[in-house]
Every structure is written in structure tokens, then in C-alpha cells.
Amino acid sequence: MKAIVCVKQVPDTSGKVAVNPDGTLDRASMATIINPDDKSAIEAALRLKDATGCKVVAVTMGPPPAEGMLRELIAMGADEGVLISGREFGGSDTFATSQIIAAGIKAIGFDAEDIIFCGRQAIDGDTAQVGPQIAEKLGLPQISYVADLKVEDGVVTCKRLLEDGYMTLQTKTPCLLTCVKELNDPRYMSVSGVVDCYSKPMTVLDYNALKDDPLIEVDTIGLKGSPTNILTSFTPPLKGAGTMFDGTDKETIPTVIAKLHAKHLI
């Protein structure tokens, strides 16, 4: 049994956000983090490993520096990492990305007892589309928005988070699950994990490694194979600093009213 976890390295949206002239994010100039929902997915896989002894494989699509993120996940407890990386994959939208990752998972191989874990959505796009699209392209049953999980004798029972409550669903393996942050509290890297993470296996799958898969066609990957087009993208302007008034509430009210009148707000 394997737990295959799809993760994404995303821009740290709490810091600088840079945009290229073509409207895409300038990821090279931005600080990056592990997508928060994906950390819940890796924790779910690691808890399954703790209970069953299964192998945990972390998979990501991204530029070569994304290997560092996979090493972090290995330090948390994953057994190996798979980096899907190639210039031909650059500019992929959710459709093209799911094509490529699905081909990568097929290259890894998944068996009847395996489970693929994904985060609910990535904070840079917020589409929640890639996980379900991977399941469709692999012909697997899927349960999204998983907030509780139990695996027993090849049967997966999930509590699915809805806007106004929960839905309990069951499916058989192999399957794909997308996880919400309410599912668990992700663990930290261990000291021994940090020491050993560079001795664990790391596989790199480039275009040549995947090009023979039926999902990998010139018109279904990369910017050319992405039906979603960005109309415009920009960095929002910084908000101005607030104004502090000295004195008690009653003393400052006339000053505040005068300022609002001057700005034609009242």
C-alpha cells in the first residue's frame, strides 16, 4: 500500500507579490512556502503510515528548487519524493497541470490499495480543481473536502465538509481524497528527519520521461495546452497609514468629523 501525496510550492502571499508582463506570477522573485492545505494532506498520509506502515511518496510539479520542499516533507516523515519538472510544463493551468501530474502518478505506479492525497486547493489560485481533475484522468473515485478519515480493509470512510454541515461518504481504494485544514494539525520536521532527508530517494521526471504517456501532448500541456487565459493580473496598491488622534473619545469626535468633511466622506 502507498500513500501518494500531491503538494505544491506556492508564493508566500503575506510577502511581496510580483507579476510578469504577461499576467503570470513571477515566482522566481517571490518567497515560497508549502501550500497550507497540502500540509494537511501530507499529515493524513503520515498518520496512515503510522497506523499501517505504508510508504508515503510526495509528488510535486515545479522548477528544480521545488526539490527543497520535497526534502522538507521527507524530513516530516515521507519516504521519497518525486519532482515533475520541465520547461515544457511551464505556464500550465489546472487542466494542463492535472494532465502532467496524472501522467507522473502513472509513471510512479499506483496499486489497488493505494490512496492519493491532495490539498483542497492552492492559495495562489484557489480553484480546487487539480485534485478532482487528476482523479478523473486516472479513472479513480474521489472524495473532496475531507475533514475526517478512516481507512479499514480497503474501504475509505470520510466526513466531507459542507457549508452547512457534513456528509459521510465511503469508497474503495484506489481513490483520491482532497483534504481541508480542519482534518488535522500537521507535524513538524523531526531532527532525525532533517539529518536523513538528503539520503532518501528523489526521482525527477522531465518531459522525456513522460512524453510517451497519452496524456502528454504538445497541445495539452504548458501554456499552449492551457484553455484558461489570464485577462489581467496586478499587485494591489498598499493601503495608506492610519491616523491616530490624541485625547478621549469626546475630545476627538469634532476632529474626526472635520477630517471626514474635508475628504467629502460625510
Buried (B, 14 or more C-beta within 10 A) or exposed (E): BBBBBBBBBBBEEEEEBEBEEEEEBEBEEBEBBBBBBBBBBBBBBBBBBEEEEBBBBBBBBBBEEBBEBBBBBBBBBBBBBBBBBBEBBBBBBBBBBBBBBBBBBBBBEBEEBBBBBBBBBBBBBEBBBBBBBBBEBBEBBBBBBBBBBEBEEEEBBBBBBEEEEEEEBEBEBBBBBBBBBBBBEBBEBEEEBBEEBEEBEBBEBBBEBBBEBEBBEEEBBBBEBBEEEBEEEEEEEEEEEEEEEEEEEEEBEEEEEEBEEEEEEE
